[in-house]
Amino acid sequence: MLGNSCPSQKSFESNHPGPKRWRSNGAKFFSDESLESGFDVLVHCAGITYQRLFTETSTDEYRKLIDVNLSGTFFCLKHAVTRMKSNNIQGSIVVISSISAHRPLPSQAVYSCTKAAMESLVQSIAVEAAPLHIRANCSVPGAGRTHLIREPRRKTDNVANKPSGNGIPYGRVGEPEDMVGTTLFLASGLSAYMTGASLVVDDGLGLRR
């Protein structure tokens, strides 16, 4: 999702996870005439997962997770920073990560490593883009009621992945609305002195071991 001084916002999706599609669609998206005046905020929220034990993850599943979760993030942020730079805009980038990057769960090995790599990428971008006055931060949700946890789970899945409040101090999983405040904070001038940070929004789930 992009934000700027214009009254419109744009979002970009690709149903095909291949890196070539990400590169071509990403370049086309950020060269769109409606973005000619520039934008100062990018919120990147994209990801898929498979409930698979490490030893049961196929090569195709592994590649698809890497393509969507990591390659997709890389190319999206690359084009966004390039466009901000070309328009001389001091902007803010917010990437939605996952508590799995900090607290790996069973059947989530590849997903967890893509999210950890995503946060490392954001930190590197924060350093490289700082001279341009472009900030990059991560919002790190805990267990949330999204499409990733609405599907039936296998017996091997961890209870924290299921749409229940088990293991969460507040007693419920997060809703998408619970992530809005943190995202707006990181996108706005209220966090003007923050870059390369990862803000965890998990209601203390990470405190339970």
N, C-alpha and C positions, 0 to 999 in steps of 0.2 A: 504494500500500500504506500502510495506517495502522497506527500502533502506539500503545499506551497502557498504562495500568496493568492493564487487563483482559487475560485470557489469550487473547483472540481478536484476529484481524487481518482486515481487510476489503480487498477490491480492487474497483475499478470499471472497467468497460469499456463502450464503445459502438461498435457496428459501423457506425454511421452517422456520417459526419464533419461533418454540417451543424451550424452554430453553435447553431441553435435546439435541436437534440437535446442538445448539450453543456450548454446552459444548463438545460434542464428536467431532464435526468438527473442533472446535477451537484447541482442544488438538492435533488432528491429523495433522492439518495444521502447528502448531508451532513445531511439532516433525519431520517434513519433512526433509529428508536428505539434500536437497538443502539449508536448513537454518542452517546446522550443524556448519558452521563457524561463525554464528551469524549475527546480523543486529543491526544497531545503530539508525534507524529511523522507527517509525511506524506512518502512517497517517490513522486514522480511520474515514471513511465517510460512514455512513449507516443510513437509516431512512425511515419511512413511515408515512403517515398521512391520516386521513379521515376528510372530511369537514362535521362535525357533531356538532350541538349544544350540549352542555353538557347534557341536559336532553334526547337527542335522541341517545346518544352513547350506543351501546349495550355492554353487558358484554364481548362477544367474541372480539369485536373491541377494547375495553379497554385492554384486556389481550394481544392481538396481538401487540398493540402499545407499551406496557410495555416490552414484550418479545423482539421485534426487536430493539427498540430505546434505552432501558435501559439495559436489560439483555444481549443483544448482545454486547453492549459496555463493560459491566463489565467483561464478560468472555474473550473477545478479549484482553483487557488491562491486565487482570490477567495473561494470558498465555504469553503475550509479556514481561511484567516486569519479570516474572519468568525466561524466556529464556535469557533476557539481564543479569539478575543477575547470572545465572549459567555460562554464558560466560564471566563474569566480564567485561561487556561493559557499558561504560558511554553513555547513549542514550537519545533520544528525542522522546516524544510522542505528536502528534498533533491530537486533536479530533475536528471534524467539528460539531459545534453546530448550533444554529439558533437564530435570533433576537427575536423569539417567547419566548425564555427563559427569556427575559428582558422586552418585550412589548407584552403581550398576546393579541391575536386577536380573534374576534368572530369565533365560529365553530372550535376552535383550543385548547380547554381546556386541553385535555389529551396530545396532542402533545406538548403543551407548558410546561406542568409539567414534561414530560419525558426529555425534553431538559434542563430544569432548574436542574433536578436531575442529569443529565449527567455532567453538569458543576460543581456541588457540588462534584460528584464522582472524577472528574479530580483534583479538589483542594485537596481532601483527599489523592489521589495517589501522588500528588506533594509533600505533607508533608512526607508521608511514604517512598517514593522512593528517597528523597533528599540525605540521607546518602549513597545511592548507586550511586550518581551522575547521576540519571535518571530524566530528566525534563518532565513535563506534562503540556500542555497548550491547550487552545481552540481557534479556529478561529470561529468567529460568523458572518455568512453572513446575510445580509438583504434579501430583495425580490430578488430572483434569478430565472433565466430562466432554471429551471430543470424540470424533469418529474413530480415533485409534483405540479407544477402550470400550466402544459400544458393541463391538462384535464379540461373539462367544469366545471364551478362553479355554485352553486345554488344562488338564489337571496339573501340568508342570508349571503353570504360571504362578507368579508371586501374587499374594493377595493384594498388595499395594497397586497392582495394575488393574484390578477389577473396579467397576464403578460402585464402590462402597467406601465407607469412612474408616474401615479397619486400619489401625496403625497410624491414623492421622489425629493429632491432639484435639483438633477442633471437631472431629467426628464426622466430617463429610469431605467428599472430593471437591475440588475447585470447579467453578463454572467459568466459561470464557469471560464473563463480565468481571471476574475477580482479577484478571490480568490487565484490565484496561488502565487502571491507575498507574501501575508501574511503567507500562508502555508509554503513556502520555508524559510521565515524569521524565523518562529517558529521552524522549523526543523533544521536549521543550527546553527553554532556557533555565528552568529550575535546576537542571543538572548540568549547567554550563561548564562546571569544573570537573566533570566526570568523563573519562574515556577509557576504554579497555576493561570496564567493570562488568561483572556478572551479578545481577541482583536476583537472589533466590526468592521465589514466591510460592512456598509449599506448605504454609501453615505448620511448620515444624516437623514435617515428615522426615527430613534429613537428620533430625535429632534422635529418631527412633532407630535402634540397631537390633 
